[in-house]
Amino acid sequence: MEFVRNIRHQGARYDMATKLIIANVAVFLMVKFVSLFIYLFNIQIFDIQDFISIFAVPATLKKLLTHLWSPFTYMFLHQDFWHILGNMLWLFFLGRLFLMFIDAKKMFAVYILGGLSGAFFYILAFNIFPVFGTVKEVSIALGASASVTAVVMAICVYKPNFEIRLFGIFPLRLKWFIPIFILTDLISIPDGNAGGHIAHLGGAAYGIIFAIQLIRAKDITSSFNNFIDRIVSFFATKRKPVMKVTFNAKKSNFVNNTGVSNKVQKPNEVTRTNVEDNAEMDRILDKISKTGYNSLTQTEKDFLMTFSNKD
């Protein structure tokens, strides 16, 4: 458990963009080490493409049914260095802007749901358009491009007039990335990597829809985040034992589970205060999940710090 707590503590030091980059790089290195192992031991019955195909999303529904995890795993999977480098650079720079104006939970949700949207577009296109009929049986998709595109499009739609310096020189407003990304992928479909460009469009579609709804004060990632919160809560370990407190009516004190009495005058006031503190904490956490930490007042930030430091 100490190891798990250390991992969680280290993870808290990084923002969501960095965590996603670390996850992608870790998987990339794993793929490279597996490839090295296969090469050094001259394994003939299993090659790196067999390994990749386990985690990449297939184009056919028949294969998808035997690889149900692949729509999730493909978005962290890269085989080519330049492929992962390009994706991670976009995620690093535009992801930081996403975190500046929105928040980490929504970014993680957009990354995952945008990737799923990209997989959906890819599978749908390869099963609808006749041009893919001869290749769909062997076609697979991999890479974070759809997920990253979703994050990029979301912040570009949410803050269209925010200006950045391209290459540190040319001023460019975020809204211009929207047509650049979409048109580039559309016209590139016949030129190769059609599945990748179609998946990008799926990610872009989700990112745009998310941002439009968020501008209207509607968070379409809330159900996903609530589901993730329930999973995390289920597996979370309690860091400290809960003190059991009972009231002794004769002695007018509380008795904890160590047998030590803590004398108080009005135990009902303690209970009421704890309930009010918990309710206030729930309200603040809900506000953070909706509008981000920066939306808190100084009083709310102070209360959050005080409450977090309670024994």
Long-range contacts (C-beta under 8 A, 24 or more apart in sequence): 1-237, 4-237, 5-237, 5-239, 15-96, 15-99, 15-104, 16-95, 16-99, 16-104, 16-105, 16-107, 16-108, 17-91, 17-92, 17-95, 17-96, 17-98, 17-99, 17-107, 18-92, 20-91, 20-95, 20-108, 20-111, 20-144, 21-88, 21-91, 21-92, 23-76, 24-76, 24-78, 24-84, 24-87, 24-88, 24-144, 25-84, 25-88, 27-76, 27-77, 27-78, 28-78, 28-79, 28-84, 31-77, 31-78, 31-79, 48-79, 52-77, 52-79, 52-140, 52-142, 53-140, 55-142, 56-140, 56-141, 56-142, 57-119, 57-122, 57-123, 57-140, 57-141, 57-142, 58-139, 58-140, 59-122, 59-123, 59-126, 59-127, 59-132, 59-135, 59-136, 59-137, 59-139, 59-140, 59-141, 59-195, 60-126, 60-127, 60-136, 60-137, 61-123, 61-127, 64-123, 70-119, 71-115, 71-116, 71-119, 71-120, 72-112, 72-115, 72-116, 74-115, 74-119, 74-140, 74-141, 74-142, 74-143, 75-111, 75-112, 75-115, 75-118, 75-119, 75-143, 75-144, 75-146, 75-147, 76-144, 77-142, 77-143, 78-142, 78-143, 78-144, 79-142, 83-143, 83-145, 84-143, 84-144, 87-143, 87-144, 87-145, 87-148, 88-144, 90-148, 90-152, 91-144, 91-148, 91-151, 94-148, 94-151, 94-152, 94-155, 94-156, 95-151, 97-155, 97-159, 97-162, 97-164, 97-174, 98-151, 98-154, 98-155, 101-155, 101-158, 101-159, 101-162, 102-154, 102-155, 102-158, 102-214, 102-292, 103-288, 103-289, 103-291, 103-292, 103-293, 105-221, 105-225, 105-289, 106-210, 106-214, 106-219, 106-221, 106-225, 107-151, 108-228, 109-221, 109-224, 109-225, 109-228, 110-147, 110-150, 110-151, 110-154, 110-206, 110-207, 110-210, 110-221, 111-144, 111-147, 111-148, 111-150, 111-151, 112-147, 112-224, 113-150, 113-206, 113-210, 113-221, 113-224, 114-146, 114-147, 114-149, 114-150, 114-151, 114-154, 114-202, 114-203, 114-206, 114-207, 114-210, 115-144, 115-146, 115-147, 115-150, 115-203, 116-206, 117-146, 117-150, 117-202, 117-203, 117-205, 117-206, 118-145, 118-146, 118-147, 118-149, 118-150, 118-199, 118-200, 118-201, 118-202, 118-203, 118-206, 119-146, 119-199, 119-202, 120-202, 121-146, 121-198, 121-199, 121-201, 121-202, 121-205, 122-146, 122-195, 122-198, 122-199, 122-202, 125-194, 125-195, 125-198, 126-195, 126-198, 132-194, 139-195, 141-195, 141-196, 141-199, 143-196, 143-199, 145-196, 145-199, 145-200, 145-203, 146-199, 146-200, 146-202, 146-203, 147-203, 148-203, 149-181, 149-200, 149-203, 149-204, 149-207, 150-203, 150-204, 150-206, 150-207, 150-210, 151-207, 152-177, 152-181, 152-207, 153-177, 153-178, 153-181, 153-203, 153-204, 153-207, 153-208, 153-211, 154-207, 154-208, 154-210, 154-211, 154-214, 155-211, 156-211, 157-207, 157-208, 157-211, 157-212, 157-215, 158-211, 158-214, 158-215, 178-208, 219-290, 222-289, 225-289, 240-311, 277-307, 280-307, 281-307
